[in-house]
Every structure is written in C-alpha cells, then in structure tokens.
Amino acid sequence: MEKLKLNTKNLSAISERVATPKYNRSNIKTGIVHVGIGGFHRAHEAFYTDQLLQDELVKDWGICGVALLDFDTKIYNTLKEQDGLYTLIVKELDGTHTKQVIGSIVECLFAPENPLKVIEKMASPEVKIITLTITEGGYNYNEATKQFDFTNPLIVHDLANPNAPKTIFGYLTQALKLRQERGLKGLTIQSCDNIQGNGHMTQNMLLSYVAKAAPTLTEWIIDNVSFPNAMVDRITPVTSIEDIAHLKEISGIDDAWPVVCEPFKQWVIEDNFIEGRPAWETVGAQFVSNVEPYEKMKLSLLNAGHSVLGLLGALVGYNTIDEAVNNPNIRTFLNNYMDVEVTPTLGDLEGINLSDYKQSLLERFGNINIKDQIDRICSETSAKFPIFILPTINSQLKANGSIKLAAFVTAAWAIYSLGKNENGEPLNIIDALKTQLNEKAKTAIQNPTAFLEIDSVFSDLNTSTIFVNEYTKAYQDIANRGIEACVKDYNNDIN
C-alpha cells in the first residue's frame, strides 16, 4: 500500500482509506483560539468541533491552535507540516480501531516564536472564544495560600515584559487590553482542564494578575468576558511509536502524531457564552445551568481513580493503567475507595446512576487496548492531588467519615516519590516539584509525616491527627510489607 503523508494535498486520496472532513477547510473562519494543542484537546474539543463543521452551514467555528511553551515545539512543527490535520484513533473495547482525520484546527501558531502574533489573533474581532488546556499547574494557583502565585519567575517576567509574555495570563491580558482599546466586543474564555470550577478558577486567577498588570482593565473584563465552567472526559494516552507505525502499516497514512483515545467521551458545559457559541450540543455535548455536581463526580471518581491506580500500580511495577486495574486486589481497593470515601461526598446527581458510572470507570480503566501509561497518569501529581483527592479527604474529615484509603494512597505517593518501585527499578517521575517531593520522601523514611509538610500540596492536612495517624500507619505498612499485601488486608477490613 502506498504511504501517504497526511496533509491537505493528499486528503482526497486518504479519504478512500479513512473518514476525512467533508467540509472545505479553506472556507472555515477561526472563531476559537485554543491554547494547548496536546492529545486531550485533539481527542475532545477539536473532535466535537470537527463533527460540528461537517454541517455545511457551520463556517465560523474553526480553531486556531496555539502552542504556548518551548516544550511544544514538536507538536507545533508536526501540525504545521500536516496543515493542522491529524488522525484520531479510537481504540474500541472489542480491540478494533476506528480512524478518522480531524480538520477543525485550521491555523497553528507558536507563541515563543512570535508572541505579538498570538496576542493579535486573540484580539481578532472574528474570535469569540478562547479555550484552554494548560494542565492543572498552568493556573498558577497556590493551594496553601489560595491565591495567585506572584513569586512564579514566569509571572515576574510577564509583569516586566508585557509584550513578550510566557504565561497564559500575560497573553490574555494583552489581548483583552487590545480589544478594549479598539472598542471591540468581549469574548468567552473557557477552560477545558480537570479543575473543579475551572471557569471560576480561570476568572479569579486572570483578574488577580490583571489587578497588578493592568488594573484599568479589570472592570472591562468583568463586563465583557464570560468564564463558563465545564466538565471534560475522555481518556487519551500518550501516542506510542507503535501507534504511529500501525497506522502507517494498516492504513498507509504517514501521520507524525496521531491521537489515540477511548470511545467514551463527555463534555458538560455551563451555558454562559457572552458572544455566541458553537452548537456543540448537536454533536453530543451537554449544556447545563450548573456544572459543579458533574465535575465534582468526575474529578473525584475518574481522575482520582486514575491517580490511585497509577501510584499503586507504579510501586508494584506495572507500566499501564489496565495492568493495575486488572489486578483483583487493586481493583477492589479502588472500588472500595469510590464507594466508601468518595460517594458520600457527592450528593444528588440528576440524571446520573452512580453505580453504573463507577462500573463504567472500571471497564474503561481496564481497556487493554488503550495502554494508558502510568508515567503519564502520575505526572504532576503535586498539582493533581489538591484537586482530585484532597477535597474528598477534607469532606470526609468534616463529616467524620472514612479517610483510611485516601491516607493509604497518600502514603504510597510518599514512597513513590523516593524514585524506585518495589522491584528496585527507577520510576520516571515527572513533576514540577520533583526535587522537593524527593527530599521530603527521603526525610519521611525516618519521619513519615515530613512528606505532608509540602504546604502547596497538602495545605494544613498535617494538623489533622486522624489523617496523620492513618497515613503513618499506612506508610509503615507499605514500607514493611509492600503494596499488594497491604491492599489485600485493607480490602478485607472493609469487606
């Protein structure tokens, strides 16, 4: 089979092999600027938007993808060479692959190369929405102080160099300032990150920055910019070399960076768009008046569940999430964590059967075709823990409920942060606080509670005698007996 490089020129020939956009991409206007064009965005928002653009009457909602960081050079160059096109590979539960070329990213910009060009694009009158996938850490929120972190060197840089920013806050401030100065309308800034109240978080952090960077802009933003909350969900593992090779061999498509994902997808959005929005509800999204119950459910069950599996599985020596969840003892532990410690904190969820939802999570985690790397799931746990797990702990402590399993997971993270699994093999730890975590983990060998002294992660959790006692016991158990033996006993205690 002839190998075809994925680009606009070859799209017609590729359409004979896999599904491709039916719309004329050259006629699509950019209505959305998206910052953070990694795998999740391309499996989620860009996918929904591609489906919407199949309607020939929809022409105003193309996406301009912005690579914000120097780290994003590779994805920018890949998409630029492929005219913004990429292949989405859905790995079905039965092992089959559903492939289609996504065309909704009609422009790409590399922020470090030309910051002013990105600012001008965000300030363009045709742009109605700026969406974000900048990861939990990108919001510059200090969990301990509950404030914007002005000590971040990148923020210090942006305040001193407004026309050459490095953070999303610097870019948004300059773009909104231009819109104000030019008498243009406002827009919607929509977070697509796994943060509870992600719209509120975006608004609060941006206004905190603006108060110092451009205080006269504050009132205009309040009047002219909306920040809808949203809950997003689709497991999207890192694309492997094997995925790229398989696509080329089976379909003859030479795509340097396809995206792999599971069949499940969910997007629940607060209907709060100040200058119009795409009709994403026609392609499966759900618009509601209050997203909070849904996002809390997802963050506390799916995202926290991922972290539980990742940390326990990493110590055992597993490489992928499906290996971890298909270990009966770890699977039961996760099921108990969801039932005993998370579910009591969730309250009523209209239209959701929690038992079915939790069962579907176990099935999704166990999809052996996804091969979600534990390295990826455990990356930036210091940013994830305060969002995915700490709220459950705090709610349960307040209600005098069980925190035993969450304490066990926290202890496992402390031991994980030493950098080796139980077989003595090195762990690939990816975390902005890696050095601090490792230092505290070493101190914790003699004094387990030292690990809880990282205020930006744990806040004042180390002042809870109940939690500290459970955590210390779990730490000593894991250190002496290993994950599997301890998990089995914990399961027996509950069941």
N, C-alpha and C positions, 0 to 999 in steps of 0.2 A: 504494500500500500504506500502510495506517495505521501511523504511527510509534508504537511502544510504549516508554515509559520502563521501563528494567529495574528492577523492584522486586518484592516479594512479591505485591502486589496484582495485577500483570499477568502473573505467572508462568504461570498456566494458559493465557492467550491466546498467550504467547510459545512455549509448549510445542508449539503447532501449527506452528511455523516451524523451531525448532531443538530439539535434545535439552536437557532440563532435569532437575533432580533428581527422582527418582521417590519419594524419601523425604519424610516430613513433617518439615521443618526445626524446627518448634516442639517436636518430641519429642526432639530431639538434645541431649544433655548435653555440656558443654565438658570434655573430658579433656585437651586440649592448649592451651597458651598459646604462640603463635608471635610472636616479636619480629622485625619487619622484613617488612612485608607488600607488598613490591615485586613486580615482574613475575616474577622467578625463583621465589619461593615459590609464587605463584599458578599457575605453569605446572607446578610439580613436586610438592612435598609436599601442597599443598591439592588438587591434581588426584588424586593417589593416594588421598588420604583421601576425596574425593568419590566415587571409584569404589568404595571400601570401604563407604561408607554406603548405597550402592544396595541392599545386603543388609539387608533389613528387621529382621534380628535384631541388627544393629550400631547401637547408640544412644549409646554412651558416649565417642565419639571426635570430637566436634565441635571446631572450632578457634576460639579467641578470638585475633583478630589485634591486635597491639599496634604502633602507630606510635610509635617511640621518640623521634624527633627533631623539632624545629620544622620542619625541612625536609619532614617527612612530612605536613604539614597537608593538602595537596591529596588525597593518596591516602586519608587518613582520612575527609575530608569526602565524597569520592566513594563509598567503600564504605558509609559511614553512610547516605547518601541512597538507596543501592541495596540496603539491608538485607543488606550483605555479599556480594551477588551480583555476578558479573561473567561476561563471555563469554570463553571460551578459543578462540582461532582457531588451528588447526593448519594451517600452510602446507605442504602436501604437495609432494613433489618434482615431481609432474606439473602443479603450478600450481593444483590445486583447493584449496578451503578447507573444512576440517571444523570445524564450530562446535558448541559446547555451553556451556550455562550451568552454572557451578560453584557449589555451595551449601554447601560444607563450612565456610566461615567464618561461624559463627553469631552471633558477637559481635565488636565492634570497640571498642578503647579508644585514646585519645590521651594518651600518657604526660605530655607537658608540661602538659596541661590539668588532670590530676588524678593526680599520682604515687602517692598513697596507694591509689587505686582499683586501679591496676595491681599494686601490691605485694600488696594483699588478694586479687586474682584469682590471682596466682601462688601465694599461700599457701592457696588454697581446697582443702579435702580432696578434691574431685572431680577436681582437676587432677593428672595422673600424669606428664605430660611437658611440659617447656618446650623448644621448638625455636628455633633462631636462624638468621637470615640477616642478619648485621650487617656484611658485607663484610670483606675481609682486614684492613683498618685498624682495624676495631672491636674487635679483641682486645688492642689496646694493648701489643703486643709489640715490643720494640726489637731489631732484628736484630743490631745491633752488640754490645749488652751481653748479649743472650739472656735478658733479664729483663723483667718488667713495668715499664712506664714511669710511675713515680710523679711525674714532672715535668709530665705532661699536666695543663693547667689544669682540665679537666673532672673528672679524678680528684681533684685537690686540692679542688675544690668538693664532690664526693661525700663525701669524708672529713670535711669540715666541716659538711655538711648531709645527714645520713643519711636523713632523711625526705622530702627533695626532690631525689632523685638525677637525674643527667643521663646516666649511662652504664649499660650493661647490668650492670656489676659492682655498682654501687650498688643497683640494683633486685633482683638475685638475692640479694645479701647480706641485705637487709632482709626479703625474702620467706622465705628459708630460716631466718632468725632467728625469724620468727613461727611457722613450722612447728615449730621446736624448742621454743619457749616454750609452744606449745599442745599439745604431746605428739602432734603429727600424724606420719604416716609421711613418709619422704623422697620423692624423685621422680627422674626421669631428665632430665638436661639434654643435649640433642642438637644439636650444630652441623650445619648444612646448608650450610656455606660451603666454598669451594675452598681448603682448607688441609690439607696433609698432616698426618695425626694430629690432625684437628680436635677430636676428643674429648679427647685428651691436652692439646692447647693450651688448650681451654676450662677443663679442670680445673686446670691449672697456673696460668693467669692468675687464675682466680677465687680459688684458695687463696692466691696471692700477695697479692691485695687483702684477703682476709678476715684474713690474718695481721696486717694493720695496722688494719683497720676494726673487726673483731670477733673477736679471737683465740680466745675461748672457743667459737666456732662451728666451728673447724677440724675437731676430732675428729668432731663430729656429721656434718659433710659427708662426711668420709672413710667413715663407717659407713653413711650413709643416702642418698647421692646417687651415681648412676652417670653416666658420660660416654662413651657409645659413639662410636667413630669411624664415619665414613660417607663414601662417595664419591657425589657427585651429578653429574648431567649432563643438561642439556637447553638447547640454545641458545635464548635468549629475548631478542630485540632489543627496543629501546625501541619502544613503541607510537606510531605516527605519526598525524597528523591524518587522513591518507588512510585508514588502517586503520579509524578511528572512522567516517569518512564512508561507507566501503564497506560496513561492517556495517549502518549505518542505511539505506543505499540498497537493498542486496540483500535483507536480512532484515527490515528495518523495526524494528530494535532500537536504541533510543536508550541506548547504554551509554557513559558518560563516560570510562571507562578499561578497555577490553577488554585482554586479554593475547594477544600473538602469539608463537608458538613453532614449532619444527621438530617433525616426527613422532617423531624419535628421543628416547628417554628412558632413563635408567639410574639406579638407586639401589641401592648395595651398602652394607649396614649391619651393623655388629658387633652380635651378639645379646647385648646387655648392658643390659637394662632392669630396674630394681630393683623397680618396682611395676606390672608388666604393660605391654603394648604392643598397638597395633593389629596385625591380621594383614595387614600390607601385602604380605606375600609372595603373598597370594591375588590381588593386582592388579598383579603384575609386579616388585615389589622383591625383592632377594636378600639373605638373611641369611647371614652367614658368621662364622667364628671370628676371622679376621684380614683386615682391610680393606686393610692397608698396601700390598700389591703392586698392587691395583687403583687405589687413589687416586694412587699414585706414577705409574702409567701415564697416568692421565687428566690429572693436573696437568702432567706433563712433555711430553705429546703434544698433547692438546686445548687446554688453557689456554695453554701456552707457544706452541703453534702459532697460536692467536688473536693473541697479542701480536706474534709475528713478522710475521704478515700485516698487523696494524694499523699497526705502526711503519713498515715498508717501504712499505705502501700509502699511508699518510698523506703521506710525503715525496714520493711520485710525484704525489699529487694526487687519489687515489681517495677516495670518500666511504663506500663499503661494503665489507665483507669479501669478498663474492662477486666484486667487481671485482678485488680484489687477487689472489685465488687463481686467477682465470681468466686472469691474465697468465702466460703459459707460463714465463717466466724466474723469476718469484717463486714459482710453484707448484713448479718443480723445486728451487729453493733450499730451500723448506720441506720437501719430500720428502727432500732430502739431509740437512737438519738432523735430521729424525726418524730417518733410517736410520743416519747416521754418528755422531751425537753423543748422541742420546737413547737409542736402543735398547740400546747396550752397557751402560747403567746400570740396566736394568730387571730383569734376571734372569728366572727362570721365572715364568710366569703361567698357573696351572692353568685350563684351560677357555677360554683366550683365544688366538686366532690373531692374532698381532701384525700380520702383513702385511695381513690382512683389516681389522683395526681401523684401521690407518693409512690404508688406501684409503677406508674409510668416512668418515674425518675429512675427506679431500679432497673427497669428494662432498657432505658436509654443509656444509662451508665454502662450496662452490660453488653452493649452493641459491639461485638468483636470485630466488626468491620471498620469502626471509627478509629480505634487505636489512639485515643487521646493521650498524649504524652504526660506523664506525671510531672516531669520537669516544668512543663507549661502551666499546669494546674497549680503547682506550688510556687510559681514565680510571683514575686511581690506579695507574699503572704502578709508582710508587715502593713501593707495598705489594705489588704482584703479582710484581715481578722477583725478590725474595728467595725467593719460594715456588715460582714456575713455572720460572725459568731458572737462578738461582744454584746450586741443588743439582746440576743437570746439569753445570755448569761445574766445580764442586768435585770431583764424582766423576770427571770426565774428567781433570782435572789430577792427581788422586791416582793414576789408572791410566795416566798418560802418554798419554792418548787425545787426539783432536782437540777443540779448543775454538775453532777458526777461525771457524766460522759463528756461534756464540754471541757471539764478540767483535765480529763484524760487526754483529749485531743491537744490541749494547750501544752501539756507535759511532753507529748510526742513531738510537738513542734520545737520545744526547747532542746530535745535530744537530736532531732533532725538538724538543728542549727549548728551542731558540732561538725557537720560536714561528711559524716560517713553513715552507711546503713549498717544493719546488724551483721552483715557478712564482711564488714571492714572495707567495703568498696566506697570510693568517693562519690558524693552526691553533687550534682550540678545545681548549686544554689544561685538563683537569680533574684536579687532583691536590693533595692536602693539602700537598705540598712544592713546589708550582709555583714559588714565588719563589726558593727555594734552588736548584732544578733550573735555572732560567733563569740565575741568577747564575753557577753553575758552568759552564753551557753557554757563556756569553759568555767566561769565562776560558779555556775549552777551545779556543777558536778559535786562540789562540796556544800553549796548552799542553794538548793533548787529555786528558792523564791527570788534569787538575783535576776532571773530571766524576766520576772514580772515588773522589774524596775524601769522598763522602757516606757516612759510616760506617753509618748506619742502614739503608742500602740494600745497599751492597756489602761491608760488613764489612771484612776485610783483603785483598780481592781485588787492590788496587793494589800489594800486596807480591809478587805473582806476576809474575816477569819474563816468563815465557812468555805469560801472558794480556796483560800490558801491551803487549808488542811487537806481538802480533796485533791488539789493539784500536787501537793508534796507527796502524798501517799501514792498517787498515780506515777509520779516521776520515779520514785524509788522502786515501784513495782516493775515498770518498764525497763529501768536500768539493770535490775537484778534478774528478770525472767524473760524479757523480750515481749514484743507486741502480741504475737499470736496467743501465747499462754494467758496473758493478761486480759485480752479481749474476750477470750472464752469464759474466763471467770466473771467478768463484768456482765456478759450476756446471761450467765446462769443466775447471777444475783437479781437481775431484773425479771427474768422469765421463770 
